[in-house]
Amino acid sequence: MESKVVVPTAGKKITVDANGKLAVPHDPIIPYI
């Protein structure tokens, strides 16, 4: 089966810092289903 997922060329990941808080950049990549 061929993947139809398109990976964005711009944007940054939303990560979790050492304290367990979300680190959301100004240009986040928002996944959706």
VENDAUR-V464701 format. One record per residue. N is the residue number from 1. RES is the residue in one letter. PSI is psi as a letter, one per 20 degrees, with the letter a starting at -180 (* if undefined). OMEGA is omega in degrees with one decimal (* if undefined). Layout:
# VENDAUR-V464701
n:N res:RES psi:PSI omega:OMEGA
n:N res:RES psi:PSI omega:OMEGA
This chain:
# VENDAUR-V464701
n:1 res:M psi:p omega:-178.9
n:2 res:E psi:p omega:178.7
n:3 res:S psi:p omega:178.7
n:4 res:K psi:j omega:-179.5
n:5 res:V psi:p omega:177.5
n:6 res:V psi:o omega:-179.6
n:7 res:V psi:p omega:-179.2
n:8 res:P psi:q omega:179.7
n:9 res:T psi:i omega:179.6
n:10 res:A psi:q omega:178.8
n:11 res:G psi:r omega:-178.8
n:12 res:K psi:q omega:-179.8
n:13 res:K psi:q omega:168.7
n:14 res:I psi:p omega:-175.8
n:15 res:T psi:r omega:176.3
n:16 res:V psi:p omega:-178.9
n:17 res:D psi:a omega:-176.2
n:18 res:A psi:h omega:179.7
n:19 res:N psi:j omega:179.3
n:20 res:G psi:j omega:179.4
n:21 res:K psi:q omega:177.1
n:22 res:L psi:p omega:174.4
n:23 res:A psi:o omega:-176.2
n:24 res:V psi:o omega:179.1
n:25 res:P psi:r omega:179.6
n:26 res:H psi:h omega:180.0
n:27 res:D psi:m omega:-175.7
n:28 res:P psi:q omega:170.9
n:29 res:I psi:o omega:-178.2
n:30 res:I psi:o omega:178.6
n:31 res:P psi:q omega:175.1
n:32 res:Y psi:q omega:-179.7
n:33 res:I psi:* omega:*
